[in-house]
Amino acid sequence: MSEISLTFIPIKCKLCLMARRIVTHHERRIVLKNFISLTTLQGMNYILPLAVLPYLIRVIGIERFGLISFAQSLVQYFMILTDYGFTLSATREISLVGEHKEKSSAIFSSVMTVKFILAALSGLALCAIIYFVPKFRNDWPVYALSFGTVIGSTLFPVWFFQGKEKMSYITVVNVIGAIIYALCIFIFIKGPSDYLLVPLLNSLLFIISGLWGLYIAFRKFSLRFVVQKYADIRKELRTGWDIFISILSVNAYTTTRIFAVGLLTNNVLTGFYSLAERIAGVIQLFPMDSFSRAVFPRLSKVFVKNKQRAAAIMYRIQDGITLGFVVSLPIAALISPWLIKLACGAPYQEAVLTLRLLLAAVFFVGANAFKVQFLLVCGKPDLYAKIHVSAAIIGLPLIFILISVYSYVGAAMSTVLTEAGVFILTSLIVDNVIKKITIRK
């Protein structure tokens, strides 16, 4: 009787019922362990910088804080280039080879070779921008010192540890680095003239953390760096291409917001907008991003063995996260003035208004997070890319149009509209993909 009644339940509900029965204790334990490691990491990465913000803004001023935020938004493009989507594509490759040392070394060598080449090209591109564009040439030390974060992120094999489901290594290195960075800010930043030390300290700690991460990877996993053939390097570039285009597209309407505010307004308004976006980013990504990174390699393995089971787990997780945002976001909007005051010492209305608008966008991102990632689990990076390219084509001009009309508030408005569109498009595409998987049963 129960089997007959299930035929009248929608596909999503059937899959959710299945998920309750098929998530094993071993899988829960692995995911939970990695989730705790990544949550600790994300917490330190977000909370410690927010903890130093009141001091930093008071000492160097909102204008210089805005300049540093603008520089960080520029080098973020180079970090995207050097990452090249490997955080997802290479993570999946490493998770599927298991404990095979030779294959792990081959993938590691290919990925790192590509990242080093892209980092070198990024450095040349930054030099050209500083030399030819007056706006950047005037404050060139800020941009040059900020570039160290690109070098550090290139060195740190986060994707490798995620693929091996050993996130605790990432946590140890980054938590120690975050604590040292916070202490250095309080020790060395004493006045407005010390503002250049902010990007310098950040870059130094990124580079040291990256070197430490490499050391752990080689020592703990017996890796060997093998000079790769051109064909192997080209293969990695092809594998990561769709994801890279997707991430580049996402950042075309995310990172570009701060960059566009900096170009079209001034450093003070850039500082206010950046402050609001940082707080919204913490609410959006912590701890959801940690959970997503912990689940992704495990879900990829499950999908290879049982596609319906993987879909069931995805739906169950996504529903839980959406419910969490439905409860938490109204509370966050209510206490926005207090959050802004806590972060920078005063409840600046410019930042409060921006934060409340961005929280609406956070809901759409949260309600969409696992659905859109499931396309990569399914081996559909082309669909993943098309969604975000479409969003970039619409969202990028929208940013500049709305900022031109509404100033910094326009950046937040464009975020809400773009993320709502991504949510609707992703839901339609993913539900159709899941339906095909179920029909093939």
C-alpha positions in Angstrom: 0.0 0.0 0.0 2.8 2.4 0.9 4.5 1.8 -2.5 1.3 2.5 -4.3 0.8 5.7 -2.4 4.2 7.0 -3.3 3.2 7.2 -7.0 1.0 10.2 -6.1 3.8 12.1 -4.3 5.8 14.6 -6.4 9.3 13.6 -7.4 11.0 16.0 -5.0 9.0 14.6 -2.1 9.8 11.0 -3.0 13.5 11.9 -3.2 13.4 13.6 0.2 11.7 10.5 1.7 14.5 8.4 0.2 17.2 10.7 1.6 16.1 9.9 5.2 16.8 6.3 4.7 20.0 6.4 2.7 22.4 8.8 4.3 24.7 6.4 6.2 26.2 7.0 9.6 29.7 6.9 8.1 28.8 9.6 5.5 27.3 11.8 8.2 30.5 11.4 10.3 32.8 12.4 7.4 30.7 15.3 6.3 30.2 16.5 9.9 33.9 16.4 10.6 34.7 18.4 7.4 31.9 20.8 8.1 33.2 21.5 11.6 36.7 22.1 10.2 35.5 24.4 7.4 33.0 26.3 9.7 35.8 27.0 12.1 37.9 28.2 9.2 35.1 30.4 7.8 34.2 31.7 11.2 37.8 32.9 11.8 38.1 34.2 8.2 35.0 36.3 8.6 34.6 37.1 12.3 38.2 38.2 12.9 38.3 40.7 10.1 35.0 42.1 11.3 36.4 42.2 14.8 39.2 44.5 13.7 37.0 46.7 11.4 35.9 49.2 14.1 39.6 49.7 15.1 40.8 49.8 11.5 38.1 52.3 10.3 38.7 54.6 13.3 42.5 54.6 12.8 42.9 54.9 9.0 39.4 56.4 8.2 36.5 55.3 6.0 38.1 56.9 2.9 41.3 54.8 3.1 39.3 51.8 4.1 37.3 52.3 0.9 40.5 52.6 -1.2 41.8 49.3 0.3 38.5 47.6 -0.4 38.6 48.9 -4.0 42.1 47.5 -4.5 41.0 44.1 -3.0 38.1 44.1 -5.5 40.6 44.5 -8.3 43.0 41.8 -7.3 39.9 39.5 -6.7 39.7 39.2 -10.5 43.2 37.9 -10.6 42.4 35.4 -7.8 39.5 34.2 -9.9 41.8 33.8 -12.9 44.4 31.8 -11.0 41.7 29.6 -9.3 40.3 28.8 -12.7 37.4 26.9 -11.2 39.8 24.2 -9.8 38.1 24.6 -6.4 35.3 22.6 -8.0 36.7 20.8 -11.0 40.0 19.6 -9.5 38.3 18.9 -6.2 36.0 16.5 -8.0 38.9 14.9 -9.9 40.9 14.3 -6.7 37.9 12.9 -4.8 37.4 10.3 -7.6 41.0 9.0 -7.7 40.9 8.1 -4.0 44.2 7.1 -2.5 46.0 6.5 -5.8 49.3 8.4 -5.3 50.5 8.6 -8.9 47.2 9.9 -10.2 47.0 12.4 -7.3 50.5 13.7 -8.1 49.7 14.0 -11.8 46.5 16.0 -11.2 48.3 18.1 -8.5 51.2 18.9 -10.9 49.0 19.8 -13.8 46.7 22.1 -11.7 49.6 23.8 -10.0 51.4 24.4 -13.3 48.4 26.1 -14.8 47.9 28.2 -11.6 51.6 29.4 -11.7 51.3 30.4 -15.4 48.0 32.3 -14.7 49.6 34.0 -11.7 52.5 35.2 -13.8 50.1 36.6 -16.4 48.1 38.3 -13.7 51.1 40.1 -12.4 51.9 41.4 -15.9 48.3 42.5 -16.3 48.3 44.4 -13.0 51.6 46.2 -14.0 50.0 47.3 -17.3 46.9 48.6 -15.5 48.9 50.6 -13.0 51.1 52.0 -15.7 48.4 53.0 -18.2 45.4 54.0 -16.0 45.9 57.2 -14.0 43.3 56.3 -11.3 45.4 53.2 -10.4 48.8 54.8 -11.0 48.1 57.5 -8.3 47.7 54.9 -5.6 49.9 52.1 -7.1 51.5 50.9 -3.8 48.0 49.8 -2.5 47.4 47.7 -5.6 50.9 46.3 -5.8 50.9 45.3 -2.1 47.4 43.8 -2.4 48.6 41.5 -5.2 50.4 39.2 -2.7 47.0 37.7 -1.9 46.9 36.3 -5.5 50.3 34.7 -5.0 49.2 33.2 -1.6 46.0 31.8 -3.0 47.8 30.3 -5.9 50.2 28.5 -3.6 47.6 27.1 -1.2 46.1 23.8 -2.6 42.7 24.2 -1.0 41.1 22.2 -3.8 43.4 19.2 -3.1 42.5 19.1 0.6 38.8 19.4 -0.2 39.1 16.5 -2.7 40.8 14.3 -0.1 38.1 15.4 2.4 40.9 16.5 4.8 39.6 20.0 5.5 41.2 20.1 9.0 44.6 21.0 7.3 43.0 24.0 5.7 41.5 25.0 9.0 44.7 24.8 11.0 46.7 26.9 8.6 44.1 29.6 8.0 42.9 30.0 11.5 46.5 30.6 12.7 47.0 33.0 9.9 43.8 34.9 10.7 44.7 35.2 14.3 48.2 36.5 13.5 46.7 39.0 11.0 44.3 40.4 13.5 47.0 40.8 16.1 49.3 42.5 13.6 46.6 45.0 12.7 46.3 46.0 16.4 50.1 46.1 16.9 51.3 47.9 13.7 48.4 50.1 12.5 48.6 53.2 14.7 47.6 56.1 12.4 46.3 57.1 9.0 49.8 56.9 7.5 50.0 53.2 8.3 47.3 52.3 5.8 49.7 50.6 3.4 50.6 48.1 6.1 47.1 46.7 5.9 47.5 45.1 2.3 51.1 44.3 3.1 50.3 42.3 6.2 47.4 40.6 4.5 49.6 39.6 1.5 52.5 38.3 3.7 50.1 36.1 5.7 48.5 34.8 2.5 51.9 33.8 1.1 53.1 32.2 4.3 49.8 30.2 4.6 50.2 29.1 0.9 53.7 27.8 1.4 52.7 26.0 4.6 49.7 24.4 2.8 52.0 23.2 0.1 54.4 21.7 2.6 51.6 19.8 4.3 50.3 18.5 1.0 53.7 17.1 -0.1 54.5 15.7 3.3 51.2 14.1 4.4 50.1 12.7 1.0 53.6 11.8 -0.5 53.0 14.0 -3.5 55.7 14.4 -6.2 55.7 17.4 -8.6 56.0 15.9 -12.0 56.7 18.1 -15.1 53.5 17.7 -17.2 53.1 17.3 -20.9 51.3 20.0 -22.8 48.4 17.6 -23.4 47.8 17.1 -19.7 47.9 20.8 -18.9 45.5 21.5 -21.8 43.2 18.8 -20.4 43.0 20.6 -17.0 42.3 23.8 -18.8 39.4 22.2 -20.7 38.1 20.5 -17.6 37.9 23.7 -15.6 36.8 26.0 -18.5 33.0 25.9 -18.0 33.4 26.3 -14.2 35.9 29.1 -14.7 33.5 30.9 -17.1 30.7 30.4 -14.5 32.8 31.8 -11.6 34.0 34.7 -13.8 30.4 35.4 -14.7 29.3 35.2 -11.1 32.0 37.7 -10.1 31.1 39.9 -13.0 28.0 40.8 -11.0 29.4 40.3 -7.5 33.0 41.5 -7.2 32.3 44.2 -9.8 29.8 45.9 -7.5 32.5 47.2 -5.2 34.7 47.9 -8.2 31.9 49.8 -9.9 31.0 51.8 -6.8 34.7 52.8 -6.5 34.9 53.8 -10.2 31.6 55.8 -10.3 31.5 57.4 -6.8 34.3 58.0 -4.2 36.3 56.1 -1.7 34.0 57.1 1.2 30.9 55.6 -0.4 32.9 52.6 -1.5 33.9 52.1 2.2 30.2 52.2 3.3 29.1 49.8 0.6 32.0 47.5 1.2 31.2 47.4 4.9 27.6 46.4 4.3 28.6 43.8 1.7 31.1 42.2 4.1 28.5 41.8 6.8 26.0 40.4 4.2 28.7 38.1 3.0 29.2 36.6 6.5 25.4 36.0 6.8 25.3 34.5 3.4 28.3 32.2 3.5 28.7 31.3 7.2 28.2 28.5 7.8 26.4 27.6 4.5 29.6 27.7 2.4 31.4 25.5 4.8 28.7 22.9 4.6 28.6 23.1 0.8 32.3 22.5 0.5 32.1 19.6 3.0 29.2 17.9 1.1 30.4 18.4 -2.5 33.1 15.7 -2.7 30.9 13.2 -0.8 27.9 14.0 -3.0 30.0 13.5 -6.1 30.9 10.0 -5.0 27.3 9.2 -4.1 26.1 10.4 -7.6 28.5 8.0 -9.4 26.9 5.1 -7.5 23.3 6.2 -7.2 22.0 9.3 -9.0 18.6 9.3 -7.3 20.1 9.0 -3.9 22.3 12.0 -4.6 19.3 14.0 -5.8 17.4 13.1 -2.7 20.2 14.2 -0.4 20.5 17.5 -2.3 16.8 18.4 -2.0 16.8 17.6 1.7 19.9 19.8 2.4 18.5 22.6 0.2 15.2 22.7 2.0 16.8 22.9 5.4 19.1 25.7 4.3 16.2 27.7 2.8 14.2 27.3 6.0 17.2 28.6 8.0 17.4 31.7 5.9 13.6 32.3 6.2 14.0 32.4 10.0 17.3 34.3 10.3 17.2 37.0 7.6 14.2 39.0 9.1 16.1 39.0 12.4 19.3 40.2 10.6 17.3 43.0 8.9 15.9 44.1 12.2 19.2 44.4 14.0 21.1 45.9 10.9 21.8 49.2 12.7 23.4 47.3 15.6 25.5 45.1 13.2 26.8 48.2 11.4 27.6 49.9 14.7 29.3 46.8 16.0 31.4 46.6 12.9 32.6 50.2 12.5 31.6 52.0 15.7 28.6 54.0 14.4 25.2 53.1 12.8 25.9 54.8 9.4 22.5 55.0 7.7 24.2 54.6 4.2 25.5 51.2 5.3 22.3 50.2 7.1 20.1 50.8 4.0 22.6 48.9 1.8 22.8 46.0 4.2 19.0 45.6 4.4 18.8 45.5 0.6 21.6 43.0 0.3 19.9 40.7 2.8 17.0 40.2 0.3 19.7 39.0 -2.2 21.1 36.7 0.4 17.8 34.8 0.6 17.9 34.0 -3.1 21.5 32.9 -3.0 20.8 30.6 0.0 17.6 29.1 -1.5 19.6 28.3 -4.6 23.1 27.2 -3.3 22.8 23.5 -3.4 20.6 23.3 -6.5 23.1 25.1 -8.7 26.0 23.2 -7.3 24.2 19.9 -8.1 24.6 20.6 -11.8 28.4 20.1 -11.3 27.7 16.9 -9.3 25.6 15.7 -12.3 28.5 16.5 -14.7 26.6 19.4 -16.3 29.1 22.2 -16.1 27.8 23.6 -19.4 24.4 24.3 -17.8 26.1 25.7 -14.7 28.0 28.1 -16.9 25.0 29.1 -19.0 23.1 30.2 -15.9 25.8 32.4 -14.7 26.8 33.8 -18.1 23.1 34.8 -18.6 23.1 36.4 -15.2 26.4 38.3 -16.0 25.0 39.5 -19.4 22.0 41.1 -17.6 23.5 41.9 -14.2 26.8 43.6 -15.3 25.2 46.5 -17.3 22.5 46.7 -14.6 25.1 47.4 -12.0 26.5 50.4 -13.8 23.0 51.7 -14.8 21.6 51.6 -11.3 24.8 53.0 -9.7 24.6 55.9 -12.2 21.0 56.6 -11.2 20.9 55.7 -7.5 24.6 55.9 -6.5 25.9 53.1 -4.1 22.3 52.0 -3.4 22.0 51.0 -7.0 24.7 48.3 -6.5 22.5 46.7 -3.8 19.4 47.0 -6.0 21.1 45.3 -8.9 22.2 42.4 -6.6 18.6 41.7 -5.5 17.3 41.7 -9.1 20.1 39.5 -10.5 20.1 36.9 -7.7 16.3 36.6 -8.0 16.7 35.9 -11.7 19.4 33.3 -11.1 17.2 31.6 -8.5 14.2 31.3 -10.9 16.4 30.1 -13.8 18.3 27.5 -11.7 15.1 26.1 -10.2 13.6 25.5 -13.6 16.8 23.9 -15.0 17.7 21.7 -12.0 14.2 20.4 -11.5 14.1 19.4 -15.2 17.5 17.6 -14.8 16.3 15.8 -11.7 13.1 14.7 -13.5 15.1 13.1 -16.3 17.2 11.3 -13.7 14.1 9.9 -12.0 12.5 8.8 -15.3 15.6 6.8 -16.2 15.1 4.7 -13.1 
